[in-house]
Amino acid sequence: MPGETNLQKLIQGMKPKLNQGEFVFCTLASMQTVNTLVPLCMFQEEEGITVIISKQKAEDAALSYSVVCAWITLTIHSSLDAVGLTASVSKALTEANVSCNVVAAYYHDHIFVPVQDAQRAMITLEKLSERRK
């Protein structure tokens, strides 16, 4: 089933969901370490391997991190070639002074925000969705 590409429908139907837990971005030098952590997300960059894992896993593995994040899922099935969703969400969160990191997966977009800003981010995203109706 293909994902939605219409920006109006994406924003109206995004229904943000705040997932349980606290998450952090860490960097690792080897894939061997990645496999033991079972990360939520992994991306290999020239400088190292970035993983998104629970704060508890990072602490258990003595990994350093700089920001503790909340994880928000936009529950609409967005197409990977949809145009404007990331920009619209980023703009709204910027106007609310909320830092965000976006991960686009096959079915959904996921937003990581500082944990102390989670409720403000949820309210902002819900208002964005309501404005587009």
C-alpha positions in Angstrom: 0.0 0.0 0.0 1.6 3.3 -1.0 1.9 6.1 1.5 0.1 9.5 1.3 1.8 12.2 -0.8 -0.8 15.0 -0.5 0.6 17.6 2.0 -2.9 18.7 3.2 -4.0 15.2 3.9 -0.6 14.4 5.6 -0.9 17.3 8.0 -4.6 16.7 8.7 -4.1 13.0 9.4 -0.7 13.0 11.1 -2.1 12.4 14.6 1.1 12.7 16.6 1.6 10.0 19.2 4.0 10.4 22.1 5.8 7.1 22.7 6.9 6.0 26.1 10.5 6.4 27.2 13.5 8.6 26.9 15.9 8.3 23.9 19.4 9.5 23.1 21.6 9.7 20.0 25.0 8.1 20.5 27.9 7.5 18.2 29.8 4.2 17.9 32.9 3.1 16.1 31.9 -0.5 15.1 29.0 -2.5 13.9 29.7 -5.1 16.5 28.7 -2.7 19.3 25.6 -1.7 17.3 24.3 -5.3 17.2 24.5 -5.7 21.0 22.5 -2.5 21.5 19.6 -3.4 19.2 19.0 0.3 18.3 15.7 1.9 17.4 17.5 3.5 14.5 21.0 3.4 13.0 22.8 5.4 10.4 26.4 5.0 9.2 28.2 8.2 8.6 31.8 8.8 7.6 32.7 9.8 11.2 31.0 6.9 12.9 27.8 5.0 13.4 24.9 7.0 14.9 22.4 5.0 16.9 19.1 6.1 18.6 18.6 4.0 21.7 16.8 4.3 25.0 18.6 6.4 27.6 18.8 3.3 29.8 20.6 1.3 27.2 23.1 4.1 26.7 23.7 4.3 30.4 24.0 0.5 30.8 26.7 0.5 28.0 28.4 3.6 29.4 27.8 5.6 26.2 27.9 9.4 26.2 25.0 11.5 24.9 24.2 15.2 24.9 20.4 15.5 24.7 17.6 13.3 26.2 14.7 13.1 23.8 11.1 12.2 23.6 9.9 10.3 20.6 6.8 11.4 18.7 5.4 9.3 15.8 3.3 11.0 13.1 0.9 8.1 12.7 -0.2 8.7 9.1 1.5 6.4 6.5 3.5 9.0 4.6 5.2 8.3 1.3 9.0 8.6 1.1 8.5 10.9 -1.8 6.0 13.2 -0.2 7.0 16.9 -0.3 6.6 19.3 2.5 5.7 17.3 5.6 9.2 17.6 7.2 9.4 21.3 6.4 5.9 22.0 7.8 6.6 20.1 11.0 10.0 21.7 11.4 8.6 25.2 10.8 5.9 24.8 13.4 8.3 23.4 16.0 10.8 26.2 15.2 8.1 28.8 15.8 7.4 27.1 19.1 11.2 27.2 19.9 11.4 23.4 20.0 14.5 21.7 18.6 13.7 18.6 16.6 15.4 15.7 14.8 13.3 14.0 12.1 13.7 10.4 11.0 11.6 9.2 8.0 11.0 5.5 8.0 9.0 3.5 5.5 5.6 4.0 7.1 5.9 7.0 9.4 7.9 10.0 10.2 9.4 10.2 13.7 10.3 13.4 15.6 12.8 13.5 18.4 12.5 16.5 20.7 14.2 17.4 24.0 12.2 15.5 26.7 11.4 18.8 28.5 9.7 20.1 25.4 7.6 17.0 24.6 4.2 18.4 25.7 4.8 21.7 23.9 5.8 19.8 20.8 2.6 17.6 21.0 0.4 20.7 21.4 2.2 22.4 18.5 1.8 19.5 16.2 -1.9 18.9 17.1 -2.6 22.6 16.5 -0.8 22.4 13.1 -3.0 19.4 12.2 -6.2 21.3 13.3 -5.3 24.4 11.3 -5.2 22.4 8.1 -8.8 21.2 8.4 
